[in-house]
Every structure is written in structure tokens, then in C-alpha cells.
Amino acid sequence: DNTRRLLSEEGFTYHMDDYSGDVPFWDRETVPGKPMCIVPYQLDSNDMKMWTDPALTPHQWLDYAKTNFDQLYREGEEGNPKMMSLGLHLRIIGRPGRIWALEEFFRHVRAHEGVWVTTRKAIADHFIAAHPA
């Protein structure tokens, strides 16, 4: 709560250190009268797992990321759209033995209609415009 209060005091319009869901939402309680857009972060598809658990191969990461995407895409087709975030680090996914997995993931995503690949800030801006507090 203190972090959100400090961010609000400094003029930030969104916060992204929240693991509670798959879609943005408003926090209207932390700072009364100053709602903050929360853009959740999904830790499960972070490439850091290949760093902290070297036994996790790029093949396994790719399989998990594609499976995760496919499930969220199906939910979206059923009228319940979601967002998927990938935590990516140049020192991890950007290595020659791993970058191919990210390239393959993006090929997989591009094969699906209606997917918006963007930044977390753009997601927050869109949510704020589409769902005013």
C-alpha cells in the first residue's frame, strides 16, 4: 500500500507490481480520491526461471508460454479477454541459445487474429481511457 501511495503522490497513473489477476483494474482504496490503474504482472512466464533454474530449457519455456497464450486466447474468444505479460531480460532470453524461443513465441502469437502486442504503459493508457475511474 505504501508503494502505491508514494507512486500516486509522485503523479504516476499506474502500478504494475501486482500478481493478483490477468486484467487491469482500479485500486480505489489505497489512496482515497486518487484511484490508480493496476496492470497485473504474471510471474509464471518470466524468462528469469531459466536463470534461477538452469534445468528449465528454452524448449520448456516456449512450450509453457505458448500453452499459456493459447488458453488466454481461447478465453478471449469466449468473450472474456485477458492479457499475458512476459517478463524478459536481455541477459537471459537474449542469449544465443535462447533467443530463438522468443522469436518462435512471437511467430505463434502473430498467427492469431486480434492480438495486441504492446507495452504495459500502453495497456494502462488504454484501460484508463476505456474505463475511466
KAHU-V372116 format. One record per run of one state. SS is the DSSP state (@ for helix, = for strand, . for the rest). FROM is the first residue (numbers start at 1). LEN is the number of residues. If there is no record, write none. Layout:
ss | from | len
SS | FROM | LEN
SS | FROM | LEN
//
This chain:
ss | from | len
. | 1 | 1
@ | 2 | 8
. | 10 | 4
= | 14 | 2
. | 16 | 9
= | 25 | 3
. | 28 | 8
= | 36 | 3
. | 39 | 4
@ | 43 | 3
. | 46 | 3
@ | 49 | 4
. | 53 | 5
@ | 58 | 20
. | 78 | 21
@ | 99 | 12
. | 111 | 9
@ | 120 | 11
. | 131 | 3
//
